Amino acid sequence: MEQVKILNCVIDNMSQATLLEKLKFGGVVYLPNVDHIMNLQKDREFYQSYQAANYIICDSQILMYAAKFLGQPLVEKISGADLFPEYYNYHKDDPEVTIFLLGANDEICITAQNKINEKVGREMVVGYYCPDFGFEKSETESQKIIDLINQSGATVLAVGVSAPRREKWIFQYKNRFQNIKTFFAIGATINFESGHSKRAPKWMCNVGLEWLHRLLSEPKRLWRRYLVEDLPFFWLLLLQKLKLYRDPFVGDKKIEMVPSSSELYLVSGEKSKAKPVTLGGGK
């Protein structure tokens, strides 16, 4: 598989069609943007969670520009908000593919569940749960969520909480799921599916201004991320172009989860029919 390295993030260079074909066999899907890559410069746990992903797919037009600047162009930008509906429509006639939504709130999840099931013509979304903020720090709450998902019989888990919480949580607990084969870390996609949040206009997405739309929509929450924390990305990218960039975690070994255990182990090497039920709760 061809890959492109932007700073210390190795992105799989493939089309959406190719990814959908590969996901027939499952896998953990992360979709990096500039903010992810900046967090990968300082958060070792987040970095380790990225090493365990099966597919790391570009979710940013700015990263598309960055790859081209480095002389390693990516074939396609694949946002979570585009990939997820393509995925469930791709599998609409496969009864073995059932989805559990984790994130947002009850109203949003119920609406998203109903709309997706109506689109595909069957009960594909078999459950949801809306966790309290900070759930990922609670072993008890996390195990409760895992039990609910296991009881639902779902084979796909779409995690719609913010990064880096979702990636770390998937990484820590992915081996406790009995039926889940495919994991999507998709952020605000559940909100988009419900219609409670609006995506940036297509032209803004195409030219790399989706971040501006989000900033104008939520200035108090996002101004620091986009105007302070993410700006050093361009300096680091220039350093990479000049072959002066240094990965802060170079030499780290990959951390993997041993099945049926919550313990982490260091290992070397490269990153290598459901019963419909609605499960609510949380805030």
Helices and strands as residue ranges (DSSP letters): E 3-6, E 9-12, H 16-22, G 23-25, E 27-30, H 34-39, H 44-51, E 55-56, H 61-69, H 80-90, E 99-103, H 106-120, E 125-129, G 135-137, H 139-152, E 156-160, H 165-173, G 174-176, E 182-185, H 189-194, H 202-207, H 210-217, H 219-224, I 225-229, H 232-241, E 254-257, E 264-267
